[in-house]
Structures are given as C-alpha cells and as structure tokens.
Amino acid sequence: SLKELIVRRGQPFKFTLKLAKPFKLALDELIMTVKTGDHPSEDLGTMSRFGVPDKVQRLPSAKAVWKAELQRSTAPETGILTLSITPSVDSPVGEYTMSARLGEEERALANLSVLFNPLSAFCVILFNVFMISTGDMVFMPDEVERKEYVMNEQGIIYKGVDNYIAPIHWDYGQFEQDMVSICVKILDCSIKHKQDPAKDVSARCNAIYVSRVITSMINSENEGGILKGNWGNDFRGGVSPTHWSSSYPILKNWFNACFCSVKYGQCWVFSGVMCSVMRLLGIPCRVITNYQSAHDTNKNLIIETYFADYGVREKDDRNKVWVENYHVWVEGWMRRPDLAKDGRYDGWQVLDPTPQEKSDGMFCCGPAPVSAVRNGDTHLKYDVPFVFAEVNADCITWLVKRDGSQVKIHSEDHRIGQSISTKAIGTSKRMDITNSYKQKEGGRFFHIYIYFLIHFFLFHPDLIIPILVPYSRYQKLMIDCESMNISAMVTDQRKKNHVFLAENRIVLMNPPIVITVSTK
C-alpha cells in the first residue's frame, strides 16, 4: 500500500524517528505504545508498550509484547533514531495506532517528524505465513505454495458436473485499493464484535477464530453479511450470481453502501469472496469444488430419496444432493493446537461461507480439518460431521407403496464426493484432491456397496427401455440451470417386488461460437 504501513506479525520492520534534540541512551528513554480496538488492554494483547532502551514496567499478565531495537545506522547524537520494531507473533490482526513518549511529552507518531508517510501511524498487522521462526499458526513452509495461496490475485473456480467440469476465471483482487480497510470492517461488523468488542479484538490473534468469523460474515443470513444468496430465477433488486467474476466489486459495493448486503450470490461467489478476504489477511486459502455434494440436515450421514409406487417423488426431504451437482467452499491453512498437540490436524481446513446450517447459533461452517474428514473423526470441531457427509454420505432410495410401507430399492455409498477439485499451483490446470477427503474405494467407509451389487444383479435382467423426454417438457427448467437429473423407475409387473431405478445427469453443452472479424 502507498497509504499505510502494512507489516506481518513476528517480522521486524524499520522505523525512523527524527527528534528535535539529541537522544542520550544513558539518560533518555523512548516509550512507544501500539493500540488496536476501542478497548486496548495489555492483558488482552490489544495494547503493547515497549521502549528504547526497554525499561517499561509491564504487568506479568501482559500479552502480545512488541520489541524495538536501535539499528547500527542510527545517529542518536543528531536526534535521528532508526529502529527495528518487531510486532508480537501473538498480535491480533487489525488496525493499530502508534504513539511515542519522550520524557514528559507524548505525541502521536503522525505528528512527529518521521521519514515515511504520516499515515504510517496506522499499522495493519497481518498473519505471517513467511517466517517459521515466528511460530505463526498459519506458517506455510513452501514458498511456491505461499505465492499461489496468499499472493496470487487470479484463480479458477470449477463448476458444471463431475463428467463435464467447467472452469471459470475469478479475480480475487485481494490487494486492490481499500481492501485492508474493507476486510477489517468485515471483522468489526460481525455479531461477535457487537456482543463483546474487547474480547473479539483480542481473539483476532487466532486464525481459527478469525476464519470462523469470516464464514459468518460473507453471507447475509447473519446480520451485516456481505452477500445475499438466491437460488431461484428472480434476481430483481440485484444481479444474477453468474454476473460476478471478481471479489473486489462485491466487497467495494458492500463497503460503500453502508454495509448493506450485495445481491446476489451462490456457493462459488461466496467462496471466491471469502478467499480474497483470507488471502488479504495473510491466511493461505484456496477454493474447492465438490461434485455430487450432499446436504445432510439431520446429521445421520444418509441422503434419502423417496419415490411413490407410481414413479414420482413422494417426499420433499431437505436432505438432498445439491441440484447443481456441485458445491464450492474454501480451505484455509493453519495449525490446530486446539485439537491435537502432535499436529495431526494441522494443514488445510474446510471453511464454508454458504449459508446452509447453523453452527453455534450462526450460519457458518468450519474450520474443519481435511484430515479429520478423511479419517472419519466426526467428533471434532468445527462442523466435521456436516463436511464429512458432504463428501461421504450414503444415498438410499425408498419406494413408498400406496399403503404407506417403504421398500429400499437402491443404496450406494460411492456416489457422493466426486472429482473434488481446485486450481493447481502455478498453472491453470485442475488438481484432483479427492483422496485428501476420502478413503480409497474398499476402505473403511465403503460398507454398503456389496449389498447394493448383490441386490442389483440378482434381479436386473438384460433389458434396455428407451425413454424420450421432449424438449418442451424441460426447456423452461434448463434456462437458468447447468445440468438436469433424470430418474426412471421400472417395476416388474409379474414380480412386484422387483423394482429398478436408473439415474443420469445431463449437461447442456455450450454451443460453438464463431466470430468473424472483417478487415474493412
């Protein structure tokens, strides 16, 4: 930024002061104070006092203590002090003010004669992914990965269906003008901040807490959220989710409109915006697409579909495989010392900003360790059971007879969670990370598959039944959709207990476009 000093916690930065008189190290003491939030406190880590030389009397309970050291190039006899200032590695992220006291006189640094932009009195502290010596909980060891998941402003989000994956380009724009102010304001508008501002600002030292707050703020189901969801066909008062291809216009509109929700978004838009905010704050982040994604509302890890014996859906159950056949969330990189001290749950964490189910009273989801999802550790926080079901739920199809009795006609455990995708590092290619989320076929979670094979092959004859669906029957439904699910149920009239179900997903291909440019 050209307007404000942006530093990373635990990483030293140079600071030069020009005093009106010589500085005597044996007699003088320069005491500096940094504050963040409206209720700064050393006990909460939202205020730190440090000096040159450092003789500051602090409380034993003081947290997030900063340090300052004189540089060799300094010339105290001329009144010029060049300092190396190191923010505490435990500093809460956000905007800080700096002041300095020399003797009995204290001034804001913006009013001092300093050698850099006067707006440097507002320091923005970011999570530090670059220095392992700082012990920052979001440290990412691979430099190439850091460039991709923190610094890269361009990305690809995957849509479509698992047998026709469609990439779209997305501009994250995390370093656009005013993005720091926008992202800090997102934290300030959260319900957590309104309930207890002092505690909230203090908790911003923790990437787990910050990322969870962000998931709740991206959607408008929680007060003050950025984006309003719309999965219908009426986009009056806003624009269709397909209109967006960049996060910055959405965030800027929200910021300029006094924090009113922007209309409209769906899962890939929510996730694209969240990825921008996470990267700006310094938390490594990437966008993930899960094909055949399940929505488990009653936490039984089973997705059930009901057909009446005359072949139509009998029951509108909220448990469903997403109509669009895919769902998009993000992953954030961080340590999870709250779950295990040995680091088994460190690394990528699922964070889902799309409002689906409430968690701790708010529409938010995660962070859920990807390793916990893969191993089926559904007792862990946050929201691991819900994410596990999105990629591993069993699908059961029931036939509801006229007398109300139910017969299981179809069961499969390998349909959900297909071709889980993200952009590859340094290229525009797709990277399949399904094995990061799911055990390989034949592993511990594939326990109904054999039963289904026996049931199917014992009774299914070599029979092909052609079914014609006229365009007039589906054309209205496909105007705003990317794919269509076709289900057909066949009952053997001679053996009424022999019922067969066939399902398929159909994608309308984009027509070829030819553009001819005239030289005239």
N, C-alpha and C positions, 0 to 999 in steps of 0.2 A: 504494500500500500504506500502511496505517496503522502497520505494524510495522517497516518498514525503508525506508531511503532508496534510491530507485531513480533512477539518473541514466543519461544516454546519453553515450557517449564523444565527446570533442571538444566537448561542450556544457557551458558553465560552470554551476555551481550555487553557491548561497550557503551559507556555513558560519560559525557564530558560536561563538566561544570566550569564556568568562568566566574570567579569570585571578584568582589570589589577590592579585596586586600589579600595579602599573602596568607597561606594556610600553614600553621605551625603544628606539625604532627605531635610534638611533645605537650602542647598546651590545648590545642583545639580539638573538638570532636564534631564531626558532621553526622547528624542523625537523620536518616531517611525513613519515610513512612509510606507504605502502599496499602490501599484500601479497595475493597470491592463490595458492592451491595449497599443498601441503606442502613444496615446494622453491623458495621465492621467490628470484629472481635478477634483478639489473639487466640482465645480459647477455641473459637470456631474455625480458625485458619483463614478468616476473611480480612485480617489485618496483620501486617508484619512491620516491626521496627528494627532497623539494623543500622550500623554506623561504621565510620572510618575515623579512628580505629574503633573496633566494635566493643564498646563498654556498656551497651544498653542492658538495663536490668529488665529481664523478662520473667513472666510467670512460668513456673515449671510446666504448666499445662498448655503453654503456647504451642500452636501447631503451624505448619507451613512457614517456617522461618527462612527469610531470604538472607543472602550474603552479599557483601561488597568488598572488593579489594582494589587497592591502588595499583595502577599499571606502571611499569618501569618508565614509560614515556611521559609520565606526569611531571609537572613542574610546580610543586606547591608554593615555592617561594615567589612565583609570579601570580599566584591565585588561580591557576588552571589545574583542575583535578580530572584525570582520566581514570574512570572506574570500570571494573569488570563486575557486573551485577548478575547474580545467579538466582532466578526465582526458585522457590522450593519445588521439588518434584511432586509435592502433595498440594500444590496451589490449586484452588478451584478455578475452572475456566471462566472467562468473562472479562469485563472491562474494569480496569483499575485506575485509581488516581495516585499520583506521586507528589509528595511534598518533602521539603528538606528544612532542617533546623540547624542553625549555626549559632551557638551561644544562646541568647535570649530571643533571637529573631527566627521566625518560621515563615516560609513562603511556599506557595505552590510553584512547582518547577516551571510551569508555563510562564511564570512571571520572572524567572531567573534568566540570566544571560547565558544561555546554553548554545551549543554549536549544532543543534539539529532542529527540525521543525517543532514549533511550540506546541503543536497538538500531540507531541510525544508524551505529554502529561497523562494521556490516556493509553495505557498499555493493555494490549489484548493478549491474554495467556492462552495458548493452545496446548492440547495434548501433544506430547513429544513422542513421535514414532521413530526418531532418528538416532537416539543415543541410548545404548544399552547400559552405560554407566549410571544413568539417572534412575534406572529401575522403574521407568514409567510403565503402567499396566497395559498400554497399547503399543509397546515396542514391537516392531516388525523387523526381523533380522535381515531380510533380503532386500537389497537396495532396488532391484528391478521391480519387486512387488510393491515397495513403497511408492515408486514413481507411478505405477499403474493404479494403485488403490487409494492414494492420497492426492497426488499431484495432477493426474490426468483429468482434463476437463471434458473429454469426449468419450462416449461409450456406446454400447449396443445393448438393447433390451430385446428379448426374444418373445414373440407372440405366436399365434397360429395353433396348430395341434402337433402331437408328437410325430405324426407321419408327414407333416408339412410344416416345418419350423420356419417362421418368418421373422427375420431380424429387422429392427428399426433402429435408426441412429438417434442418440439422445445427447443433448448438450447440457452437461452438469453445471458449468459456469460458476464453480464454487469460488473463483477469485474475481468475480465481477465487482463493480463499484457498489459499496454499501453492504456487501454480503456479510461482513463481520457484524455490523450493527443489526442487520436483519436476523442473523442466527442467534445473537444474544437476546434480542427481543422475543424470539420464539421461546426461549427458556423463561424469560420474565413473564410471559403471558400464560404459563402453564398453571394448572389447578394447584399443583404442589407449591408453587411460588406464592400464589394468592392465599393459601392456607397458612403458610409459615415461611415468610420471606427469608428470615435469617437462617433457618435450618436448610432451606432449599439451596441458597447460595453456597453455604458450607458444603453441602453434599455434592456440589459440582466438581469436586476433586475426584470423583469416582465415575469412570466411563460407563460402568454398569448402570448407575443411576441416570446419568445424562442421556444415554441411548434410549432408556426406557421412557424418559420424559419426552424425547423427540418422537417416539412412535405414537404417543398420545396426542401430540400437537399437530401432526401432519394432517389428521382427519378432523372434520368439523363436528363429529359426534360428541367430542369433548369441547367444552366452552373455549372459544378463541382459536379453534383449529384453523389450519390453512386452507384445506381443500374439502369441498363438499362432494360426496360420492353420488353418482347417478348411473344406474344400470338399466334404465328404461330407454325410451325413444324420444322423450320430450326434454329438450335442452333449453327451453325458454329461460331468459334471465342470465344465460351464460353461454358456454360453447361446449360442443361435444368433446369428450376426453381425447378423441383422435386428433383434435386440433393441436394439442400440445406436442412439442418436440424438444422442449428446453425447460429447465427448472427455474431459471432466473426470472422470466416474465411472470411466472406464478408467484414466486416469493416477493418480487417487487410490487406486484398488484396488491398482495395482502398487506404489505408494509405501508404502501401509500394510501390504502383505503381504510386506514384506522383499524387494521387487523380484522377486517370482515372477511369471511371465507370466500375463496375463489370458486366459481362454478365452471366446469365440473371435472371430476376425476374418476378413474378406476384404478385397479391394482397397480398397473405398470406406471401410471402417473404418480400415485402416492409414493411408490418405491424410488422412482427417479428423483423426486424432490428430496426424499429423506437421504438418499445417497449424497446429494450435494451438500446438505447441512452437515452430515457426518464428516465428509472429507474436509470441509472448511474448518471444522473444529479440531481436525487432526486425527480422527479415528479412521483407520483403514476400513474401506467399505466397498462392497460390490453388489450388483443387482442379480438376483437369482430367479429363474423361471422354472416352475414345477408343472409338468404336463400331467393331465388326469389327476388334478389336485382335489383332495377330499375336504369336505367341511363337516366335521364331527361336532354336533351341537350338544349331545348328551354324554360325551366322554366315555362311550363304550367301545370305541375304536372299530365300530362297524357301520358301514353305509348300507342302508336297507332301501330297496325299491319294491313297490307293491303294484301288481297287475291284477285286475279283475279277470274272471274266467271268460269274459268276452273281449279281452285283449287291450284294455285301456288302463291307464294308471289309476289305481284305486285310491291312493292316499297321497296327499301332498305333504310329505315329510320334509322338515327343514334340513335333515341330513341329506346331503346331496354331493355329487361330483359337480364341480363348477361347470356351469352351462357353456362357458367359453373354452372349456377343456384345458385351461391353464390358469395358474395363479402366480403372481410375482411378489417377492419380498426382497429384503436385503440381508446381507451378512455383515456384521461388524467384527473387527479383530480386537481381542482383548484377553487379558488373563481373568480367571475366575477363582480367586483365592477363597471366595465365599462358599465354594462347592467342594474343593479339594486342595490340599496343600502340595500335592505331588504334581500338579499341572495337568492332570488327565483331561480336564475340561477346558483348558486354555485353547485359544485359537479362534476360529470362526464361530460366531454366534448368530442365530436366526433372530431377526427383528422384523416384524410385520406391521406397517403403519396403516394397512387397510382395515377399516372398522368391521370386525366380524363377531367376536365375542368379548365380553367384558373380563378384565383381569384386575383384581384388586379394586373393583368398582369403576374402572375406566376402560374405554376401548383402546387397548394397547396389547402388544404381544412381544414377549422376549425381554431380555436376551436369553435364548435357549441354545445351549452348546450343541453344535452339529454332532460332536462325538457322542453326546448323551442320546440324541435322536437315533443315531445308528445302532447303539448298543441297547436301546430299549429301556434306558434309565428314566422311566416316566415319573419317578417320584421327585425329580429335581426341579428347581425353579430356574427360569420363569417360563411357564406355559409349555413345557416339554411334551405333555400328553397331547395337546392340541396339534403341535407341529408334527409329532410322530404320526398322528392319524392322517395328516395331510399327505404323507408320503408312504404310509404303510397300512392304512385301514383295509379291512376285508370288505368285499362287496357281496351282499346277499340279495337275491331276487326272490320274492314271495308271490305265489299265486293265491289270491283271495277268492274263495268259492262263494257261491250265492248264499250258502248257509252260514257264512262268516268264518269258516275254518280256513286255515292257512297251510299251504304246502310249499316247502322250499324247492324251487326249481333250478336255481343257479347259484353257485358260490365260487368266488375266485379271490385270491389274495395277492395276485401279481399285477393287477390292473392299475392300481393307484401308485403314483410316483414314478413317472416315466421321463426319460431324457432330461433330467434336471440339468439346466444349462446356465452358463454365464460366459461373458466375453473372456477370451484367452488373453494372457499377459503379452503386451507389446504387439498384438496383431488384431485383425478384425475377425478372426476365426472364432468359432464356437467351441467351448470346452465343456464336455460332459462330466459332471461331478456326481452322478447318481450313486456311485459306490461310496461316496462320502456320507451319504444319508441312509443307505440301505445295505443290509447284508446281501451277499450274492445269493442267487436262486439256489434253494436247497439248504439255506441257513436256518437259523432259529425261528424266523418269522414266517416261514412258508409251511404252515401246518394244516391247511385245508385243501391244498392243491391236489393231493392224491385222491381225496374223496370226490372232488369235482370231476376228475378224469374218469374214474370208475362209473360214476353216475351218468356221465355224458355218453361214453362209448358203449355201455351196456344196452342202451335203449335207442340210440340215434342211428337210423338207417341211412344208407347212401341215397339221399334224397335232396334234390335241388328244387326250390319253389321260387320262381321269378315273381317279384313284386314291383309294380310300376307306380311311382309317385309322381303325379302330374305337376308340372312347374306352377300351375295356377294354385296348387294347394300350399306351396311353401315359399313362393316368391316374396310375399309381404313379410314373412318372418325372417327372411335372409337379407333384407335391405340393410339392416344395421348389425348383422351378425357375421362372424367369420367362419363358422362351421355349423354343421347340423348333425344331430344324433338320430339314427334310425333304429328303431326296435321292432322286431316282429316275433310274435309268439304263435306257435303251432301246437295244436292238441290232436293227438291220435284219437279219432272217433271210435275206433274199435277197442282201444285201451286208454281209457280216460285218464289214467294216472301217468301216461307218457306225454309230458309237456316239454316243448323245446323252445328255447329263446335264442334269437340271433340279434346281435347289435353291431352297428358300424358307425363310424364317423365320416362325414363327407365334408370336404373343403371345396369351396368355390375358388378356382384358380383365378389369379388376376389376368385379365386379357392382355395380349401383347399390344404394345403401343409403338407405332412407327411415326417419327417426326421427320418431315422433310423440310429442309431449310433452303429457300430459294436464294440464289446469288444475285437476283435482280434487285 
